[in-house]
Amino acid sequence: MRPAGASLLATATTGASSGGRAARRTDGDSVNVRLRADLHLHTREAEPGITYSAREMIARAAREGYRVLSITNHDTITFSDELAAYARDRGVLLIPGVEATVEGRHVLVYNADVAADKLRTFADLRRYRTPEWLVAAPHPLFPAPFCLRERLWQEIDLFDAIEFSHFYTPRVDFNRAAVKLASAVGLPLLGTSDSHLADQFGTTFSLIESDLSVESVLSAIKQGRVSVVSRPLSPWRCLSILARQTLAAAKESARARLRPSPPSPETILTPR
């Protein structure tokens, strides 16, 4: 079931992305479950301006019928066996993820087996990436300096999916170019909420036809067995989200400037 007013953007019709693959697949008598998923979420463990914790997000998502989540804080992997068990006890699969800053551009990386601070360049991604990872382009063609934009074309072979962002209105929609690009290069679209605020969650999500395991979910996305459920936001809601995120970022920047700097290393001169 999807929220009232939301629309289902099947990969075969939007995006075109999966080269015409249908969102539903049957292998003999076996039909995988369509799992409600949001793989782009932020929490206060790594981003203090956010009001909710990872556990609070997981508990809410479970109540609202989500089966797959990834917490993708900026340059920090917020994942542990304990947190994964907390999610599992609520029927949710938690996939390790991070929104890495790669040469100044944001890149979503899932199931990485290296620390986030090792992913600083596109060469790093090429060096460490394995078939078990999934790499996605978040809000790729939005007019912000941290968005991939032309670098996505230049590094397209690194990417397994392109994000369909929640942040658009009926008239202003930077997803349109992303949908065209996904169609042109044969990559699936991944619907996410990119939640930094509680009311962003649920605005856009994915339905993934897969078993409930990390390997199966990431494989299903790569194979295009994913569809996007989304609806445009009103202009006022977009402005509200933008204003609150800008204010939160400004507050955190001010707090960071007021924090005392660590003392400089002391040099002790010993007479010879």
N, C-alpha and C positions, 0 to 999 in steps of 0.2 A: 504494500500500500504506500502511496506517495502523498505528500502534503497537498491539500486543496490548492488548485491553481498551478501546480507544478506540471511540467511536461517531461515526457520521456524522450530523450534524444538517442534513439538506437544507433549503434555504430554504423549500421549499413546505410542510414539515411543522413546522418550528420557528418559524419566524418568519414564518415567517409573514410575514416581512418583505417579501418581494418581491411581495406581492399574488398569491401562487400561482405565481410563475414557477418553472419547473423548474430544477434545477441544471445540466442538460445541454441544449444547444440544437443543432439542426442547421439550417443554411441551405443548402438544396439538397444538394450532395454534400460541403459543407465542414463539418467538425466541429472546433472549436477544442480545443486541448489543455487539460487540467485541470492548472493549475500550482500546486504546493505553495508556499504563501506565508505569511510572518509579517511583518506590517507594524507591529509595535510592539516595538522592541528598544532597549536602552540599552547603551552601551559606555563604557569608561574615558576616552576622549578628552575627554568633557565631564563625566563623573561619576567622580571618582578612586577612589571606594570599590569600583568594579566591577573584577573581576580580569582581564577579557579585553578585547582591543582590537577595533576594527571589523574589521580584517583577519582576526583570529582567528575572530570570529563568522562572517564570510563564508565562510572556508575550511571551518569545521565544517558550516555549513548546506549548502554544496555537496556535501560528503561524504554528508550525510544526505538528499539528494534534493530540497532546496529550490531553486526556480527564481526566486522573487521575494522580496526583502527590503526593509525600510525601517528605517534607524536613526533613532530618534525620541527623541534626548536632550532633556532638559528645557531649553527656551528656547534651544537651540543646534542649528543645522543642521549635522550631521556628514556632509558630502557634498562630493566634489570630482570632477573629471574623472578624476583618477588613481585614486581609490578606486572609481569606477564601472567603470573599465577593469579593475582588479584583479578585481572581481566578474564582469565580462563574460568574462574569460579562464577563469573557472571555471564558466561556464554560468549565472550568476545575474544577474538584472536588479535593479539597486539603484535604488530610487525615493527622491528627496529627501523627507525628512520631519522633523517636529519635534513634540514634545509641548509646546505653548505654554501658558503660564499666562495665562489671559484672565480678568481681573477676579477673580483668585484661584482659578479653576477650570481644570482640565486639558482641553485640546482637541487632538486629533490633526489636523495639517494636512499635506497631501502636495502636492508639486510647486508649492510657493509660489514666486513670483517677487519676493518682498520679504524683507528681513531679519527674523529672528525677533523682534527688539526692536520692530518696528512692530506686532506683534499683541498688544496689551495689553488691548484692550476688544472687546466684541462689535461696537461701532460700527466699530472697525478692521477686523474680519473682513468686515463688510458693504462697507466702502470698498474693500478691496484684492482681495477674492475674485473669481476669474474662473472661467469654465466649465472651465478646464484643471486647477483644483484639485480635491482631494477633502478634505472635512472630516468627521471621524468623532468620535463621543463615546466616550471611553475609560472603562471601569468606571463608567458614568454614574450608577448608582443605589446605589452602595456608600455606607455611612455614614461618609464621611470629608469633611472640610471642603473638600478640593480637588476633589471629584467634582461633576459638574454638577448632579445632582439636579433641583430645581425649575427651574433655569435652562435645562435641556434642553427642557422644555415651552415655556418662554417664548421660546426662540430656535430652535425646532425647524426653521424654514425655512432655517437656515444649514447644516443637517447633511445629509450624503449617506449616512451609514451609522452603525450603532450597534455598539459592540464587544461581543463575547461573550468575557468574561474567563476566563483559565485558573484564577482563584483562587476555587474553590468546592468544597464537599464534597457528598456525597449529601443531607445534611440542611440544610446552610446554603448557600444559593445565591442571591446577589443578582442573578444573571443572569436569574432567572425574570421579574422585573419588567421588565427590559430587553427580553426576548423579547416580552412582552405589548405593550410600548410600540411596538416595531418593527412588530409585526403591526397595531397600531391606526393607525399613521401611514404604513405602506407603505414602510419603509426596510429595506435589507438588513442582515443580521448579518455582522460581520467577526470571525472567530476569531483571537486573538493570544495570545502567551505573556507579553507585557509583561516580557520577561526583564531582570532586574537581576542574577540569579544564574545560573550555568551550567546548573544542573539544572532551571530553569524552562523552558528552551528545549525545544520539542517536546511540551509538555503540551497545548497547544491551537494549532491553525493553521487556515488556510483553503485550500480548493481553488477556484481561480478559472479559469473557462473563458474563455481569452483567448489571443491571440497574445502573444509576448514583447516587448512595448514598453510604455513608461509610459502612453501614450495609451490603448492597448487595455486594459491592466489596470485602470486607473481607470474607464474607461467600462464595462467588464464588471461591476465592483463596483456602480456606480450603477444598472445595469440588472438587478441581482439575480442575475447569473450567478456566484454564489459560494455555497459551502457550508462548514459548520464541522465540523472534526474535533476532538473533545474527549473527555475523560473526567474525572470528578470526582477530586479529590485526597483522600487520607486526612486526617482532622483533624490528625494529628500532622505530616504533611508541610506542611499549611497553617501550622500554628503554627511550624514550623521556618523556613519562608520568611519569615514575618512577623518572627520574632525576629532572624534574620540581617540582614534589611533595616533593621530598627530600629537594630541595633547598628552597622551600616555608616554609617547616617545620623548617629548620635550621634558616631561617630569623626570623620567629616568635619566636623561642626559644631565639634567641639573643635579640630581642626586649623585651621579657619578663624579661630577666636578667637585662636589662638596665633600666627598669621601677623602679622608686623609691619605696621602700618598705613602707607600711603604718607605721606610728609611733607606737611604742610600747605603751601600756596603761601606763599612768603616775600613779605612786603611791605617794600619799600625806600622810605624816605622821603627824598626829595631836597630839600635846602633851596632855597627860592626866592631 
